[in-house]
C-alpha cells in the first residue's frame, strides 16, 4: 500500500520560508512522476510543481516560480518543497503526489493532477498559513 505523509507545515510571516517534506512508503519516488499541489479554502486545487520522473525537468506554476523549489532525496525516499519569500496567497493545504510514469511534455502542469487522480496517490496534506 502506498502511503505519503507530508510534514513541515505551520504558521509563517509573509516573506518567510518553510520546507515541506513528503515521506513515502510502499513506493519509491525514483522513476515515478512526482509533485506538489495545494488547495486554499474555497478554491480549486492548484499544481505547484511536478516532474514527469524523478530525473526529469521540474515544472512550476506561475504563482510560485522563482520562490519555491522541489527536490528529491532518493536515499531517504523523501520529496521536499522549499518555499521562500512566502505570501499570504500561499496559505493552503499542501499535498504531495506520486504516480506511474508515462506523462510528460510542456503541458504537464495542466494534466498532472488528473493523471495522479487516475494513476497515483497523494497524502493527507499539511496546512501552511502565511500571515501578512
JOQUIVEN-V275852 format. One record per residue. N is the residue number from 1. RES is the residue in three letters. PSI is psi in degrees with one decimal (999 if undefined). NEAR is the number of other C-alpha atoms within 12 Angstrom. D_CENTER is the distance of its C-alpha to the mean C-alpha in Angstrom with 2 decimals. Layout:
n	res	psi	near	d_center
N	RES	PSI	NEAR	D_CENTER
N	RES	PSI	NEAR	D_CENTER
//
This chain:
n	res	psi	near	d_center
1	UNK	131.9	11	20.11
2	UNK	129.7	20	16.39
3	UNK	133.0	25	14.83
4	UNK	132.3	33	11.41
5	UNK	114.0	29	11.77
6	UNK	148.9	33	9.48
7	UNK	168.8	27	11.62
8	UNK	-5.0	27	12.43
9	UNK	172.3	30	12.34
10	UNK	-162.8	24	15.67
11	UNK	130.8	25	17.97
12	UNK	150.1	25	18.15
13	UNK	153.2	21	20.57
14	UNK	136.1	21	19.92
15	UNK	-12.6	19	19.79
16	UNK	-172.3	24	18.40
17	UNK	153.1	27	15.45
18	UNK	153.1	33	13.09
19	UNK	120.1	29	11.09
20	UNK	147.0	34	8.63
21	UNK	150.7	34	9.20
22	UNK	108.3	40	8.50
23	UNK	136.3	34	11.92
24	UNK	146.0	33	13.00
25	UNK	148.5	21	16.53
26	UNK	-0.7	14	18.40
27	UNK	151.9	25	16.41
28	UNK	136.5	30	15.63
29	UNK	-35.6	39	12.52
30	UNK	128.1	27	15.14
31	UNK	-1.5	22	16.37
32	UNK	160.9	32	13.69
33	UNK	137.6	42	11.18
34	UNK	159.4	54	7.60
35	UNK	-179.9	50	4.21
36	UNK	143.8	49	1.35
37	UNK	165.9	40	4.73
38	UNK	161.4	38	7.42
39	UNK	120.4	26	11.10
40	UNK	156.7	24	13.96
41	UNK	127.7	17	17.41
42	UNK	5.7	10	19.35
43	UNK	161.6	12	16.76
44	UNK	160.4	13	15.04
45	UNK	146.8	21	11.43
46	UNK	126.5	31	9.77
47	UNK	127.6	38	7.26
48	UNK	-48.9	40	5.89
49	UNK	150.6	43	5.65
50	UNK	160.4	47	6.92
51	UNK	145.9	46	9.97
52	UNK	-25.4	35	12.94
53	UNK	170.5	30	13.44
54	UNK	-20.3	29	12.85
55	UNK	5.2	20	15.59
56	UNK	177.3	25	14.91
57	UNK	137.5	21	14.31
58	UNK	128.2	32	10.93
59	UNK	140.3	35	10.84
60	UNK	143.6	29	9.78
61	UNK	149.7	28	10.74
62	UNK	-39.0	15	14.09
63	UNK	-18.0	21	13.55
64	UNK	-1.6	27	11.42
65	UNK	133.4	20	13.18
66	UNK	-8.8	18	15.08
67	UNK	-34.3	25	13.48
68	UNK	147.0	31	9.92
69	UNK	125.1	30	9.59
70	UNK	138.7	37	7.32
71	UNK	164.7	34	9.77
72	UNK	132.4	35	11.03
73	UNK	101.8	20	14.15
74	UNK	-35.8	20	15.89
75	UNK	-36.2	12	18.70
76	UNK	-5.5	17	16.75
77	UNK	47.7	27	14.43
78	UNK	133.5	32	11.59
79	UNK	141.1	42	8.16
80	UNK	155.3	36	7.73
81	UNK	107.4	40	6.44
82	UNK	123.6	28	9.90
83	UNK	117.8	35	10.72
84	UNK	164.4	24	14.35
85	UNK	49.9	25	16.93
86	UNK	150.4	30	15.31
87	UNK	163.8	26	16.93
88	UNK	-29.9	20	17.93
89	UNK	-12.9	23	16.05
90	UNK	-5.8	38	12.72
91	UNK	122.5	29	13.98
92	UNK	173.4	31	11.97
93	UNK	130.0	35	10.50
94	UNK	135.7	41	6.81
95	UNK	145.1	42	5.67
96	UNK	154.2	47	4.31
97	UNK	154.7	50	6.57
98	UNK	144.6	48	9.37
99	UNK	170.1	37	12.49
100	UNK	152.0	28	15.77
101	UNK	179.8	25	16.34
102	UNK	2.7	21	18.55
103	UNK	136.5	29	16.51
104	UNK	179.2	25	16.54
105	UNK	168.4	18	17.99
106	UNK	-19.7	18	17.64
107	UNK	15.3	18	16.76
108	UNK	-40.9	31	13.65
109	UNK	-33.9	32	11.51
110	UNK	-18.9	25	14.09
111	UNK	-10.2	25	14.38
112	UNK	-42.9	43	11.15
113	UNK	-42.0	36	10.59
114	UNK	-35.3	22	14.28
115	UNK	-45.5	29	14.19
116	UNK	-37.7	34	11.81
117	UNK	-33.9	16	14.11
118	UNK	-37.0	16	17.06
119	UNK	19.4	21	16.27
120	UNK	-163.8	29	13.36
121	UNK	159.3	34	12.07
122	UNK	163.9	36	9.51
123	UNK	-168.4	30	10.17
124	UNK	-13.6	21	12.15
125	UNK	158.7	30	9.79
126	UNK	135.4	32	10.75
127	UNK	132.3	25	12.70
128	UNK	126.0	35	12.57
129	UNK	125.4	29	15.86
130	UNK	119.9	27	17.17
131	UNK	139.5	19	20.96
132	UNK	999	16	22.96
//
